[in-house]
Amino acid sequence: MKQLIGRGAVLLLGAVLGLSAALPVCAQEKEPERTGGPYVPTPRVVVDEMLRMAGVGANDYVIDLGSGDGVIVLTAATQFKARGFGVDIDPELVKLSNAEAKRRGIADRASFQVQDVFKADLSRATVLTLYLLPSMMTSLQSKVFSELRPGARVVSHDYHFGDDWQPDDYISFDVPEKEEVNGVPRATIYLWRIPANIAGKWQLKIDAPGGAQYDVNVRQKFQKFEGTAFSGGRSEKLELAELEGERIRFAFNSGPGRHVFRGRVTGDTMQGMVDLGTGKGAARWSAKRAVN
């Protein structure tokens, strides 16, 4: 984890580009109801850091939920040649965002639409950005996990998904101009990488002469998982469990040694190489999710 302290100069933003925010300030009575929080422009240094942490590039498709005036998607398309779209419930902000994309000549790569964030299709996103209140973040968990592909990056400003989803990285730094809005002159940015969904029962086979077969039960909380391997009336606890995107590693004891598995998850299958233990060499392995 990284922490930066003491960003020096105060950036005077005025009407410069901002990001939809979720700070506890009162909205005007005539504004649309924003369940994720009212729109407040965000300092450009925060926008730049969010895109940097996500590693946005020309091959990325960026979706911003609660896009406000569109700064995240506009910046990604202008500076990094990425593609994407923003979603907001305020028709005027969406209109302004689309007009700005057209003015910059990037309307073919950046667009905005009036839509409820819960109805937005996230499946194309390689990067998802958020600045929403904690209750909205929690409500979006299942949607984000089920719709984003393994390896997609999720970046959030100030708010996280709760204890079940520990961030893969975060950074906190001084942003003096935020103090006028919420009394706290700092920003925190969180990064998650979507893991493959591996919860359930698997039938695992080691592809070697005399290779054993195992029934493996997996319990998962986002990128953390645990489980048990069964074979020949014996059960062994999974150890060294790691999951990053589609890449997986785990181990369990087998006789006097220990098998260490490394591989890749593709939907309902896994495959890779297993170190069979001291003096036993390595072999290929594969697994298939059992149908209930």
C-alpha positions as CSV (number, residue, x, y, z in Angstrom):
1,M,0.0,0.0,0.0
2,K,1.3,3.5,-0.8
3,Q,0.6,6.8,0.9
4,L,1.7,10.2,-0.3
5,I,1.6,13.3,1.9
6,G,1.8,16.9,1.2
7,R,0.8,17.8,-2.3
8,G,2.0,21.4,-2.3
9,A,0.2,24.0,-4.4
10,V,-3.5,24.7,-4.1
11,L,-5.1,24.2,-7.5
12,L,-7.6,26.9,-8.3
13,L,-10.2,25.1,-10.4
14,G,-13.1,27.5,-10.9
15,A,-15.2,26.1,-13.6
16,V,-12.5,23.7,-14.8
17,L,-13.6,20.1,-15.4
18,G,-15.0,18.2,-12.5
19,L,-16.2,14.7,-11.5
20,S,-19.6,13.7,-10.1
21,A,-19.2,13.3,-6.4
22,A,-20.8,11.8,-3.4
23,L,-20.2,14.3,-0.7
24,P,-22.8,14.9,2.1
25,V,-23.8,18.4,1.0
26,C,-27.4,19.6,0.3
27,A,-28.6,19.6,-3.3
28,Q,-30.9,22.3,-4.7
29,E,-34.6,21.4,-4.5
30,K,-35.0,21.4,-8.3
31,E,-32.0,19.2,-9.0
32,P,-32.6,15.5,-9.9
33,E,-32.5,13.2,-6.9
34,R,-29.0,11.7,-6.8
35,T,-29.1,8.6,-4.6
36,G,-25.3,8.2,-5.1
37,G,-24.8,11.7,-3.8
38,P,-24.9,15.3,-5.2
39,Y,-22.7,16.5,-8.0
40,V,-19.6,18.3,-6.9
41,P,-16.6,19.1,-9.2
42,T,-13.5,17.2,-8.1
43,P,-9.9,18.5,-8.3
44,R,-8.1,17.6,-11.5
45,V,-5.2,16.0,-9.4
46,V,-7.7,13.4,-8.2
47,V,-8.9,12.7,-11.7
48,D,-5.3,12.2,-12.9
49,E,-4.4,9.9,-10.0
50,M,-7.5,7.7,-10.6
51,L,-6.6,7.2,-14.2
52,R,-2.9,6.6,-13.3
53,M,-3.8,4.0,-10.7
54,A,-6.1,2.2,-13.2
55,G,-3.3,2.2,-15.8
56,V,-5.6,3.5,-18.5
57,G,-4.4,3.1,-22.1
58,A,-5.6,3.1,-25.6
59,N,-7.0,-0.4,-25.4
60,D,-9.2,0.4,-22.4
61,Y,-12.9,0.9,-22.3
62,V,-13.7,3.3,-19.4
63,I,-17.2,3.5,-17.8
64,D,-17.9,6.1,-15.2
65,L,-21.0,5.7,-13.0
66,G,-22.2,9.1,-11.8
67,S,-20.2,10.9,-14.5
68,G,-21.3,14.5,-13.8
69,D,-19.7,16.7,-16.3
70,G,-17.8,13.8,-17.8
71,V,-14.3,14.6,-16.8
72,I,-13.1,11.0,-16.2
73,V,-14.2,9.7,-19.6
74,L,-13.2,12.9,-21.4
75,T,-9.8,12.8,-19.9
76,A,-9.3,9.1,-20.7
77,A,-10.3,9.6,-24.3
78,T,-8.3,12.8,-24.8
79,Q,-5.0,11.9,-23.0
80,F,-4.9,8.2,-23.3
81,K,-7.0,7.5,-26.5
82,A,-9.3,5.2,-24.6
83,R,-12.9,4.7,-25.3
84,G,-15.9,4.7,-23.0
85,F,-19.1,6.3,-21.7
86,G,-20.5,8.0,-18.6
87,V,-23.8,7.5,-16.9
88,D,-25.6,10.2,-14.9
89,I,-29.2,10.9,-14.0
90,D,-28.9,14.7,-14.7
91,P,-29.9,15.4,-18.3
92,E,-28.2,18.8,-18.3
93,L,-24.9,17.4,-17.2
94,V,-25.2,14.6,-19.8
95,K,-25.9,17.2,-22.5
96,L,-22.9,19.3,-21.5
97,S,-20.7,16.2,-21.4
98,N,-21.7,15.1,-24.9
99,A,-21.2,18.7,-26.2
100,E,-17.7,18.8,-24.7
101,A,-16.9,15.4,-26.4
102,K,-18.0,16.8,-29.7
103,R,-16.1,20.0,-29.2
104,R,-12.9,18.1,-28.5
105,G,-13.5,15.9,-31.6
106,I,-13.7,12.7,-29.5
107,A,-17.4,12.0,-29.7
108,D,-16.6,8.7,-31.5
109,R,-14.8,7.5,-28.4
110,A,-16.6,9.2,-25.5
111,S,-20.3,9.4,-25.0
112,F,-22.7,10.0,-22.1
113,Q,-26.3,8.9,-21.4
114,V,-29.0,9.6,-18.9
115,Q,-29.5,6.3,-17.0
116,D,-29.8,4.8,-13.6
117,V,-26.4,3.3,-12.6
118,F,-28.1,0.0,-11.7
119,K,-29.3,-0.4,-15.3
120,A,-26.1,0.4,-17.0
121,D,-24.4,-2.4,-18.9
122,L,-20.9,-2.8,-17.4
123,S,-19.8,-5.8,-19.4
124,R,-17.6,-3.8,-21.9
125,A,-15.6,-2.0,-19.2
126,T,-12.0,-2.8,-18.6
127,V,-11.9,0.2,-16.2
128,L,-14.8,1.3,-14.0
129,T,-14.7,4.6,-12.0
130,L,-16.9,5.6,-9.1
131,Y,-17.5,8.5,-6.7
132,L,-20.6,7.4,-4.9
133,L,-21.8,7.2,-1.3
134,P,-20.9,4.1,0.7
135,S,-24.5,2.8,0.7
136,M,-24.5,3.0,-3.1
137,M,-21.1,1.3,-3.3
138,T,-22.4,-1.6,-1.2
139,S,-25.6,-1.9,-3.3
140,L,-23.5,-2.1,-6.5
141,Q,-21.2,-4.9,-5.3
142,S,-23.0,-7.9,-6.9
143,K,-23.6,-6.0,-10.2
144,V,-19.9,-5.0,-10.4
145,F,-18.7,-8.5,-9.7
146,S,-21.1,-10.3,-12.0
147,E,-20.8,-8.0,-15.0
148,L,-17.1,-7.0,-15.1
149,R,-14.7,-9.5,-16.6
150,P,-11.8,-10.9,-14.5
151,G,-8.9,-8.5,-14.6
152,A,-11.0,-5.3,-15.0
153,R,-9.9,-2.5,-12.7
154,V,-12.2,-0.6,-10.5
155,V,-11.2,2.8,-9.1
156,S,-13.1,4.7,-6.5
157,H,-12.6,8.2,-4.9
158,D,-12.9,8.3,-1.1
159,Y,-15.4,5.4,-0.7
160,H,-14.9,1.7,-0.7
161,F,-17.0,-1.5,-1.0
162,G,-16.8,-2.5,2.7
163,D,-14.8,-5.1,4.6
164,D,-15.5,-8.0,2.2
165,W,-13.8,-6.3,-0.7
166,Q,-10.3,-5.3,0.5
167,P,-8.6,-3.0,-2.1
168,D,-5.7,-4.3,-4.0
169,D,-4.1,-0.9,-3.6
170,Y,-4.9,2.6,-2.4
171,I,-3.3,6.0,-2.1
172,S,-4.1,9.0,0.1
173,F,-2.8,12.5,-0.4
174,D,-3.4,16.1,0.4
175,V,-6.0,18.1,-1.7
176,P,-6.4,21.4,0.2
177,E,-9.3,22.6,-2.0
178,K,-11.5,19.7,-0.8
179,E,-11.7,21.2,2.7
180,E,-14.2,23.8,1.5
181,V,-16.5,21.1,0.4
182,N,-16.4,18.4,3.2
183,G,-14.0,19.8,5.7
184,V,-11.3,17.2,4.9
185,P,-8.3,18.4,2.8
186,R,-7.4,14.9,1.6
187,A,-8.4,12.4,-1.0
188,T,-8.2,8.6,-0.9
189,I,-8.3,6.5,-4.1
190,Y,-9.0,2.8,-4.0
191,L,-8.1,0.2,-6.6
192,W,-9.6,-3.3,-7.1
193,R,-8.9,-5.9,-9.8
194,I,-11.9,-8.1,-10.5
195,P,-11.2,-11.7,-9.7
196,A,-12.6,-14.7,-11.5
197,N,-15.7,-16.3,-9.9
198,I,-14.4,-19.6,-8.5
199,A,-17.0,-20.3,-5.8
200,G,-18.5,-23.8,-5.9
201,K,-17.5,-27.4,-6.4
202,W,-14.8,-28.5,-8.9
203,Q,-13.6,-31.8,-10.2
204,L,-9.8,-31.6,-10.5
205,K,-7.5,-34.0,-12.3
206,I,-3.8,-34.2,-12.5
207,D,-2.7,-35.3,-16.0
208,A,0.1,-37.6,-15.2
209,P,0.6,-41.4,-14.9
210,G,-1.3,-42.4,-11.8
211,G,-2.5,-38.9,-11.4
212,A,-5.2,-38.5,-8.8
213,Q,-8.6,-36.9,-9.1
214,Y,-10.0,-34.6,-6.4
215,D,-13.3,-33.0,-5.5
216,V,-12.5,-29.4,-4.5
217,N,-15.0,-27.2,-2.7
218,V,-14.3,-23.4,-2.8
219,R,-15.7,-20.6,-0.8
220,Q,-14.9,-17.1,-2.0
221,K,-15.1,-13.5,-0.8
222,F,-14.0,-11.4,-3.8
223,Q,-10.2,-12.1,-4.3
224,K,-9.9,-14.2,-1.1
225,F,-10.9,-17.8,-1.2
226,E,-10.6,-21.0,0.9
227,G,-11.6,-24.6,0.5
228,T,-11.0,-28.3,0.8
229,A,-9.8,-31.0,-1.6
230,F,-11.2,-34.5,-1.2
231,S,-9.8,-37.8,-2.5
232,G,-9.8,-41.4,-1.3
233,G,-11.7,-40.6,1.8
234,R,-9.2,-37.9,2.9
235,S,-9.7,-34.2,3.0
236,E,-7.0,-31.5,2.8
237,K,-7.3,-27.8,3.4
238,L,-6.3,-25.4,0.5
239,E,-3.2,-23.4,1.3
240,L,-1.2,-20.6,-0.4
241,A,-4.5,-19.4,-1.9
242,E,-4.1,-16.5,-4.3
243,L,-6.4,-15.1,-7.0
244,E,-5.7,-12.1,-9.3
245,G,-8.0,-11.7,-12.2
246,E,-7.9,-15.1,-14.0
247,R,-4.6,-16.2,-12.4
248,I,-4.9,-18.7,-9.5
249,R,-2.6,-20.4,-7.1
250,F,-3.3,-22.9,-4.3
251,A,-1.8,-25.9,-2.7
252,F,-2.7,-28.9,-0.5
253,N,-0.9,-31.8,1.1
254,S,-0.8,-35.1,-0.7
255,G,0.8,-38.0,1.1
256,P,4.2,-36.9,2.5
257,G,4.5,-33.9,0.2
258,R,2.5,-31.0,-1.1
259,H,1.1,-30.2,-4.5
260,V,1.3,-26.5,-5.6
261,F,-1.1,-25.6,-8.4
262,R,-0.7,-22.6,-10.7
263,G,-3.0,-21.8,-13.6
264,R,-5.7,-19.8,-15.1
265,V,-9.5,-19.7,-14.7
266,T,-11.7,-19.5,-17.8
267,G,-15.4,-19.5,-16.9
268,D,-16.2,-23.0,-15.5
269,T,-12.7,-24.5,-16.2
270,M,-9.2,-24.1,-14.9
271,Q,-5.9,-25.5,-16.1
272,G,-2.2,-25.1,-15.5
273,M,0.8,-26.8,-14.0
274,V,1.3,-28.4,-10.7
275,D,4.5,-28.9,-8.8
276,L,4.0,-32.4,-7.3
277,G,6.6,-32.0,-4.6
278,T,10.3,-32.8,-3.9
279,G,11.6,-35.2,-6.5
280,K,8.3,-35.8,-8.2
281,G,8.5,-33.1,-10.9
282,A,5.6,-31.3,-12.4
283,A,2.5,-32.1,-14.5
284,R,-0.4,-30.5,-16.1
285,W,-3.7,-30.2,-14.3
286,S,-7.2,-29.3,-15.2
287,A,-10.5,-28.7,-13.3
288,K,-14.1,-28.4,-14.3
289,R,-16.9,-26.8,-12.2
290,A,-19.4,-29.4,-11.1
291,V,-23.0,-28.9,-12.2
292,N,-25.4,-28.8,-9.2
